[in-house]
Amino acid sequence: MATRILDTSVLICHYDRMTRSKTVESVKAHARHLIAIENTKWVLSPIRIEFLCGALSSDEFKLFSAYLEPFEVLDKRK
């Protein structure tokens, strides 16, 4: 797996292109698809925070959190 870092805009664009019903499991699968396409699983803490801050409701925050689960935070959230 590469050590490139995915940017917030990449995550947002990919998440927004999801056409099937958004459930916790489907957004995780969609994230794993991005990891396979981009050949990297890395994000940084600020990118994670920025993505989560876009949630407009607690349900959307739950889905955003689930989407981020397959990614690994390179800076160990520090």
Secondary structure, 3 states (H helix, E strand, C coil): CCCCECCHHHHHHHHHCCCCCCCHHHHHHHHHHHHHHHCCCEECHHHHHHHHCCCCCHHHHHHHHHHHCCCEECCCCC
